[in-house]
Amino acid sequence: MSEVSLSDKKYILLAVLLAVFVVPSSISGTAIALPYISTDMNSDVASLQWVVNAFNLTFACFTLMWGKISDVFGRKRSFVTGACLYALASAGSAWATDILWLDIFRAIAGVGGAAIFSCGSALFIDVFDGKQRTQAFALFGTTAGLGITLGPTMSGILLALSGWQAIFILHAVVLIFVLCLTIKLPDDRVTDRPISEIDMIGSGLFISSMFLLMLTLSKGYDWGWSSTLSLLCTSGSLLLFLVFVRHIRRVANPVLSVSLLSNNRFMGYILVPVVASFTFVTLLTYFPTYLTGAMQMPASAAGLMMLCLTLPVLLFPLIAGRLAAKGVPSSFLMYLSLVCMLAGAGGLLLGVETMQSVWVSGSCLFVVGTGMGLSAGLVDGEALSCVEPGDIGMAAGLLNTFRLGSEAIAVALYGSFISSALTTLVAEQLTDFTTADQGDWVTAMASGNASALIAEWADDKASILMSQVTEMLKIAFLTTNGLLLFIAAGVSVVVVLKLRRRRTVSPVQV
């Protein structure tokens, strides 16, 4: 990109930050709306989970492709295209009449969100340098944190005032304003790079592999983990991924350069969001359902409770940016981030028996959010500063692929694990309550709507049933989060080992 004027930098900053605000607010806000969507559309657990999974899947898959597209077509054009897709998909989500169409529109929104994050961070690397770049990425992380923070609260208010459709209408309106801002952005298309550089075959192989993996994770409890369908999808995903790896090693312009995977510092940084996915993101997505189900909080109260998790993500990116500017090593801040996320998630499990205490759960959520906030404003800038300038778009795509791919996998695993646990528990403990089928109980409990089924019983039996439902939700919560915490701890070890090694390629000077 040619030299950018100060006024154009301001437009770029405002446009990217507004779009970045919408994406995480959509993710966290949709989690609050799931019980209402389930009631309105009478959907089953699997279809309801795909309101979240469809977005995460396409977001994860297309970030890698958008990174390469932005290298060829330019950051601005790619960013604008993504914002258009997101605005149209949000409008479609608001007017969806059944769960299938809502899932489809959420998948399209994920494609647009992938462009916003990949091309937005690549735009910052192109436009800003030195202290401006550090400040821009601190604002990037802070704005993402603001979206996560305000998403549940805004959704809770909109649910109380109007309905879940208003959440998606708000997203569409904000993205339309972003598109108006982009009119004044300078064109940055790289005219000497041919379209043939976009590796469509490699992109297709990667997307197909991820889709089969996500399908297995989301439907495994329904099909049976050892069923023929589960084994076929798992085998197909692995086979396609192996073909993808072989493909990128053989072609001239792969969608993913193997050299990036051998860059230890880069890989160490991009694995930090993976830990956040298995701790912070899963709590962000499903803990509101636990609050409305086990703790019987109304949606507005659950949204306020989630501020304990999300407020630190608003505050700590700027704090971490200032510490880094004063000479605190970024690797140390990454280690501190990992410790906070693991300690907070572990404390939440240890305190599960006292989870009725708002202070216990709130304190643990705050620690997890602090860990997320410490890394949110630094990871993108530090990771992209470790690669060659010509690979920045691809690197941004890979970074967000790891971020969103791990989120998609973590959320899908959470949904499958908790549904499997509840299926077993319901079969064992609710044999005396047969007004609804066991599948209906699992659906209601997983979506936070168990109180509707409990209301069908007399007061004396309803109180007994409520205590059983609460206990089952606690056990399912403990089992599921314990497994995800174990995965997060393993990834954290890899992060430490990677960041302690020297760079293997020349970094971009910051």
Secondary structure, 3 states (H helix, E strand, C coil): CCCCCHHHHHHHHHHHHHHHHHHHHHHHHHHHHHHHHHHHHCCCHHHHHHHHHHHHHHHHHHHHHHHHHHHHHCHHHHHHHHHHHHHHHHHHHHCCCCHHHHHHHHHHHHHHHHHHHHHHHHHHHHHCCHHHHHHHHHHHHHHHHHHHHHHHHHHHHHHHHCCCHHHHHHHHHHHHHHHHHHHHCCCCCCCCCCHHHCCHHHHHHHHHHHHHHHHHHHHHHHHCCCCHHHHHHHHHHHHHHHHHHHHHHHCCCCCCCHHHHCCHHHHHHHHHHHHHHHHHHHHHHHHHHHHHHCCCCCHHHHHHHCHHHHHHHHHHHHHHHHHHHCCCCHHHHHHHHHHHHHHHHHHHHHCHHHCCCHHHHHHHHHHHHHHHHHHHCCHHHHHHCCCCHHHHHHHHHHHHHHHHHHHHHHHHHHHHHHHHHHHHHHHHHCCCCCCCCHHHHHHHHHCCCHHHHHCCCCHHHHHHHHHHHHHHHHHHHHHHHHHHHHHHHHHHHHHHHHHCCCCCCCCCCC
